[in-house]
Amino acid sequence: MNKIKSDIEIARAADIKPIVDVLVKFNVPDKPFAFSPMGRHIAKLNLEYISTLKEKKSNLILVTAITPTSAGEGKTTTSVGLSDAFNKIGKQSIVCLREPSLGPSFGMKGGAAGGGYAQVIPMEQINLHFTGDFHAITTAHNLLSALIDNHIYWGNKLNIDPKSIVWKRVVDLNDRALRKIEINLEKLKANTPRSDSFDITVASEVMAIFCLSNSIQELEEKIGNITVAYSKDKKPIYAKDLKAQGPMTVLLKEAVRPNVVQTLENNLAIIHGGPFANIAHGCNSILATKTALKLSEYVITEAGFGADLGAEKFLDIKCRKAGIQPSCVVLVATIRALKMHGGLEKENLKDENTDALKKGLPNLERHIENIKKFGLEVVVGINHFITDTDSEVKIIQDHCSKLGVKASLCTHWSDGGSGAKDLANNVVKLCKKSDKSKFKYLYSEETPILEKIEKIAKEIYNAKGIEVDEQIKEQIKKIEKAGFGRFPVCIAKTQYSFSTDPKIKGAPSDHTLSVREIRLSSGAEFLVVVCGSIMTMPGLPKFPAADNIKLNKKGDIEGLF
């Protein structure tokens, strides 16, 4: 019996091409003004070149998924496999993905370069420091933190109230010990001791701005509009009041250029930006997506976690900000995950269990219904596992057929692009009949904030309503009075359930969405609505992935996957 190769073994055995050859294949000229190589297999596109690209008739395909489980869904793997499949059937395609965070890579979730024979490479670099974008974002964010405390130290001309500083610090690691800290404890005359805390870098508002800006000029403007604190007379203090937007943008000058790599089948992939989807909007940068749309006939992009979190934010926040819309949506599902939604424990997933699968189908159906509320067509991609049976596959396909939705069995993990050809052909058909005039947002900009939250709770999570205390209601009134009422809302909640309880799987109804906190992201131009017990600084599990990561005697990385 042949040993199944690990992701890293497959990636190392790949016929990786010089990145210049891949770019030329996608009509990017081999000239210095177009891109800057970052070694042999990675490059950054130059903004001057991007500005010369013309709009073309392209199709944007959003890949999302059912509610995540520990059994895995394979959204990134499907995105890569689908893009390779398009190129195999003669349709030029680029995949756009988020950059992985070091937090999950050394924690529990792992990297985000796909898997099996549907990966982006070089996977080790992509999953570790890559081109340094996250380091630049971390540094820019923390520069603003330093400028705030430095301003107070040198006389506090802006009259900042140290107790009303809302700008935290960040680091791109899971570190629960940093959730609450005390700073300025050194006994210097001008020091003002105060409480502070850290978020993970991917939850930074700088990351959100980075991914929602159409240009470096817009990036600088939005950074300047970040609310960092309030004065002792309750007036907002912005980053521009500290003259922070200039130096912060300088730190992001190279990071803002989209990164290009390749798939195992030597097709172009753009990987840029990486906000979390349970605490931010969970999509790659607007610059990356728009660039891909100008370079290719089909662009495959993903939204983080399930469709209730990732797809809703992609559509209501990113599409609204970028002025783009998908031609259709691919909803990824696995038989394993649906059986977990049907009540099975992870250790029992290998055996056929049609009863559990049928009980889990309402989760799939709920996501299909939600996507259609945006006026979009959807196709289901069944990400195949070796333990899946023909009977189980047929149950999903028959159920989807009754809903008027096609379901393609996908074997891209083992077969690469060839294993997703049926899905690609179904997507092509949907794109041809796509009526973009039917696309709609879930709510309008003019909708009051509370109604926006309630709309998402009822329409997407199937909750009976929301629970908001009087203090938060007063905060919302102040936000609306200050002119920020038109902002979209970004729900921060557990990704593991439609409810705020991660243990409730399937498709729960009539629960209540409890709003714990509202955070104004005046630079990113959305409101973060914190629900349940979601953390903006994750902790490491009892046995983190870091335990198994090391260099072997040859100097190769082991344990990353």
N, C-alpha and C positions, 0 to 999 in steps of 0.2 A: 504493500500500500504506500502510495506516494505521500510524503510529509507535506502538510499544508504550509506554505511559506507565510511568514509574518509580513506585515505591511512594509517594515523597514527592509526586509530581505528582497521583496519585490521591487521596492524603490531603488535599491542599490544595484540591482541587476538590469535596470532599465537602460535603454539606448537613448540617453539624454543628449540632446542636440545643443550646439551653441545657441544662445538665446537670439543672436542676430539672425540665424537661419529661420527660426520660428517667426520672428517679427516680419521678415521679408515675405514669408509665406502669406502673411495677413496684410501685405501691401504697406507695411511701415518701412520707409526707405532707410537703407544702411548709411545714414549720414549723421554727423554729430548733433545737428539741431533737433533730431527726432527723439533720440534716447541716449541715456548714459549707462553703459554697462556697469554692473556691480559684481565684478567677477565674470566668469564664463557663462553662467546659467541664469543669472538674474539681471534685470535692468530696470531703470526708472524712466518713464516717459517724460519728456520735457514739456512744460506748460506752453512754451512758445509754439511747439509743433501741434499740440492739442488744439490751440486756438485757430490753426489753419484748416482743421478738418471740417468738412461740410456735413450738414444733416443728410441722412438717407432714410429710405423706407425700411425700417428694421422692426423686428418683433422682440419684445422683452418678455421673457418667460420667468415667472416667479415660482420658485420651488419652496414649498412649505411642508408641514407634516401634521400627523395626528399628535395628540398629547404625549409628550415624551415619557418613557419608562426606562428602567434600568436594563431592559432587554435591547434597547437601541432601535433607532429608526433608519439612520443612514441618509440624512438629508444632503450632506456635503458629498458623500459618495455618489448619490443619485445625480446631483447637479453636474459633477465631473463626468460621470458615465453618459448622461444625456447629451452634454456638449460634444463628447467624442462621437456619440451615435449620430448626431447631426452631420458632423464632418464626414462620417462614413457613408451617409446616404446622399452626399453631394450638396449639403447645405452648410455654408460657412458659419461657424459658431464660435463664440468666445464665452468662457465661464467667468463670472465675477464673484469673488468670495471675500469674506472678512479675514483679517489676519488673526492667527491664534494668540491667545493671552497666555503668558507664562503661569498664571494662577492655575487654570485647569490642567495645563500640561504637566505640572508637578503635583497637582492635587488628585482629582478623581476622574474628571471627564476625559482627559487626554487631549490630543491636538486636534487640528481641524484641517487636515490636508486630504481628506477622503480615506479610502481604504481598499485593500485588495488590488485589483487591476483598474481601479477608477480613482487615481490619485493625482495630485499636483506635486511636482518635484522641482528642486531638491527638497524633499520633505523634512530632513533634519534642520536645515537652515530656516525653512518656513516656520517650523514649530518652535524654534528657539528665538534667537535675536533678529533673524531675517535682515531687513535693511535698517533697523534701528528706529523705525517710526514710533513704536510705543515708548522707547526711551526719550525721544524728543517730546512726545506728548506729556509724559510724566514730568520731565524737566520744566517744560513751559508752565504746566499747572503749578508745580511747587515754587517756581519763580514768583508767581503771583502771591502765593502764601507768604513767601519771604518778604515781598514788598509791603504787604499789609502790616506785618509785625514790625518791619523796619520803620514804616511811617509812624506808627504809634511810638516807637522808641525815640524818634527824633522830634517829638513835640506834638504829634497828632493834630496837625493843622485842620484835617477834615473832621475832627471831633468824633472819630469812630468809637462806638461803644464796644469794648472788648467782649462783652457778653452777648453782643448781637452779630458777631462775625459768623457768617454762614458758609464761608469758603473753607473746605477741609483740605487736607493733604492727600496724596495718592501714592501708591506703589503697585507695580504689576506682579503681585504675589498674593496668595491667600495667607492672611496673617491676622487671626482674630485678636491677638494681643494689642493690635493697634486701633481697635474699634473706639477706644476712649483713652486719651492720654492727657497728661498735664505738661505744659511747656513754659518756657521762660523762667525756670526755677533757679537759674544762676543769680546770685545776689549782686546784681548791678543796679545802680541807682535808678536808671530809666526803664528797667525791665518791668513788664506788667504780666505777672503769672496769670494763666488762663487755661481753661479746658479746650482741648482740640480733639480731632479724630482723623483717621485715614479711611478712604474708600479705595477699592481696587481701581487701577487706571482705566479699565474699560467702562467704569461708571462715571468717569470724569466728564464734566460739561465741556471741557476742551475737546475730548474725544467726540462728543456729540456734534459740536460745532464743526470740527474737522471733517466729519462725514456728511454734514448738511450744508456745506458751503459750495457754491458753484465756481468760486475763483479765490485766489489768495487775497484779493482786495476785500471780498465779502467775508473771508475768514477773519481778517484783521478787524473789520467793523464789528462783527459779532462778538469777538473776544472783548472788545472795548465795552460792549453792552452787558457783560456779565455782572450780576449783582453779587458783591462780595461781603457786604456788611450793611449795618444801619448806623446812623449817627445817634448821639445821645438825645437828639430831638426827633428821632424816628424817621429821618430822611434816608433814602437808599444811597449807598456808596457803590459806584460802578468801577470796573477795572480801568476804564479810561480816566477816572478821577486820579488814579495812581500812575497814569501814563504807562500802563503795563502792556497795552496792546502791541506797541512797536517791538519791544524786545521779545515778547512771546511769539510774535509772528516770525521774527528772525530765527528763533529756535526751530520753527516748523517749516522753514523755507524749503528744505530738501524733502522732508516727510510728506508734504502735500502733493508731491509728484507720484502718480500711480505706479505701483510695482508690477512688473510682468515676469511671469515664469511660464512653465509648460505642463501639460498633462503627460501621463505615461505614453500617450499616443502622439506626442509632439504637437499638440494644438495649444493655442494661446490661452493663458489664464491671467486675469488681472486680480491681484489680491491687495486690498487697500482699506485700512481702517477696521475697527472691530469693537463697536459698542455692544455690551451685553443686551439681550432681549428681554430679560426679566426685570431689569432696572433701567434700561435705556431703550432705544428704538431698534437695535439689533440688525442693522444692515451695513453693507460696505458703503464706501463713499459715493456721493452723487457724481463727483468728478470721474471716478472709475466707470460707473454705469453709463454715463453719457458718452465717455470716450469709446467704450465698447460698442455702443449703438451706432457710432459714426464709422467704426471699423468693420462691422460684421453684419450679416443678414439676420442672425439669431443671437440673442444674448441671454444666457442662463444666469440667474442670480438667486440667492436664497435669503430667506428671513429667518431669524433665530427661533429656536424652540418650536412649539406648535403654532397652528394657524391663529389660535385665539390671541396669542401674544405677538409673535413675529409678523404674521401676515397683516393683522389689523394695523400695526404700527407702520409697516412698510407702506400700506395703502393710504392711511389717514395722515401720516406725518411725512415720510420720504417722498411719496408721489406728489403730495400737495406742495412741498417745498421745491421739488425739482421740476414740476410741470411735466411729469412722465406718467405712463400707465402701462400695465402689462397687457399683452394680447390674450393671455390665458394663464392658468395656474396649474401646477403639478402638485398634487397632494400625496406625499410619501407615507406609506403604511407598511408595517411588517406583521406577519401572522403572529409572531412571538409577542409583540407589543399588544396587539388586539386581544390575545388570550389573557394577558395580564390585566387588561381593562375588563375582561370578563371574569376576573376573580382568581386566576391561577397565580401561584407563587413562581418565582423565577426558576427554581430548581426542577419544576415540573413541565417546563416548556418544550422539552425535546419530543415528548410523545404527542401523537395526534389527539386533539380534543376539540371536536366540532361544536360541542355544547358551549364551552368557554369562549370559543371564537365568535359564535353567534351572539353571546351575551356582551361581547366587546364591540360589536359592530355599531351600536349607537354613538360611540365616540367618533368613529369615522364619519358617520352620517351627519352628526352635528357640525363637524368642520366643513363638510361639503355644503351644507345649508348656509353656513356663515359666509363662505366665499361667494356664493351666489347672491348674497345681499348687496354685494358691491357691483353687481351687474356683470360678473365675470364668469366665463366658462371654466370648468375644471376637469382634469383627467387624473385618475389615481395611478400611481406607480407602486406596485407591490414589490418591495425590495426583498429578493429571494434569499432564504437561508436553507442550508442543506437538509434541515429537519422538517421543512414544509412538505406537506403531502398534497397530492393532486386534489383530494376531496376538499381540503382547506382552501386551496387557491380558488377552486370553483365556487365555494360559498361566497367569497368576497366578490368575485366577478359577477355572479348572479345577482347579488345584493346591489351592486353598483348599477347593473343593467336596469334593474327596477327603478332606480333613481334617475335614469337617463344619462348615466356617466360611464365612460369606458374605463376599464381597469387593465393595465398592461403588467404582465409578469416580467420582472426585470432581473437579469443575471449579470449585471455589469461588474459586481464585485469579483466574480470568477472569470468573466468573459470580456471585460472592458466594454468599449463602445458597441461592439456587436451584440452584447446582451441587453441593450436598451434601444435597439432599432424600432421595435414595435411601439414603444413609448414615444420615440421621436416622430414616427409617422403619424401617430394620433395627435401629437401636438401640432404638427404641420397642418393637419386638417382643421383643428380648432382655430389656428391663426388665420387661415383662409376665410373662415366664416365669422371671424371676430368683428363685432360691431362696437367700436370704441365709444360711440355716442351713448351706449347703455351704462358705461362706467360711472359710478357715483361714490362719493365718500359717505361714511356712516352718519356724519353730522356736518353742519356748515360751520364756518368760522364764527358766525354771529350767534350761534347757539350758546346760551349761558353755560358757565363751567360745570355747575352741578348737573345740568341736563346732559352735557357731554358724557360725564362719568356714568350717569344713570343709563344713558343710551347704550354704552359699551357693556355695562353690567347686564342689562336685560337682553340686548340683541345678540351679543357674542358669548357671554358666560351663562345665559339663561337664568340669571338670578331674579329673585322677586323684587329686589330693590337694593338700595345702598344705605349704609349706616354712617352718618357724619355728625360729629358732635358740634356744639355751638361755637367752640373756639375755632374749629376748622372752617365753619361757615363764615365767621367773621373775617378770617384770613382770606377766604375766597372773595368776599366783598371788597377787601382792600386791594387785592390783585386786579379785580375788574375795574375798580375806580382808578387805579394807576395806569390803565390802558392796556393791560395784558390779557383781557378777557377773550380776545380772538385767537389766542394760542391753542393749538391742539393739545390733547391730554395724552400723557404717556403712562399707562398703568404699570406699576411695579408690584408684581405679585409672584407667587410660586408658579413655576412652569409645569408642575406635575399634575395639575388638576384645573378644571374649569372654575372650581371654587378657590377659596384661599387656604383650604386644608389640603396639603400635598398627599394625604392618605386616601382621599376620596377620588377614586378612578372612575372610568366610564364617562357617562354624560349626566352629571348631577343637575337637578333643577330645583327651583324655589329656595335656594340658599341666599344669604345676604352678603353683599360685598361691603366689608367694613373698611372704611378709609381711616388710616392711622395718621397720615401726614401729607401735606402738600408742599412740594418744593418748587420754587420759581426758578426756571432756567431761562433767564431773560436774554442770554446770549444765543443759546440754541433755539430759542423761541418755541418752547413747549413747557408744559407743566407736568412735573413728575408726581403722580398720585400713588403714594405708598399704601399698600393694602396688606393686611395680615402681618406675618412675622418675617417678611423678606429682609435680607441683609444686603447692604451695599459693600460690605467687606466680608467675603466668604472666609471660612476657616478650612484647615486641612482635615481630611478624614483620619481615622485612627491609624490606617495603613496607607499613607499617601503614595502616589505614583513615584515620588522622588526617592523612595526607599530602594527602588529597583533600577534607577538610572545611574550609569557609570561609564567610564572609558575602559575598554579592555586593553590587553597588552599590545594590540596592534594600533591603539589610538582611536578605534571606532567606538561610536556611542552604542551602548546596550541599554535595553529596558525602556526606551522612549515609547516603543510600541511592540 
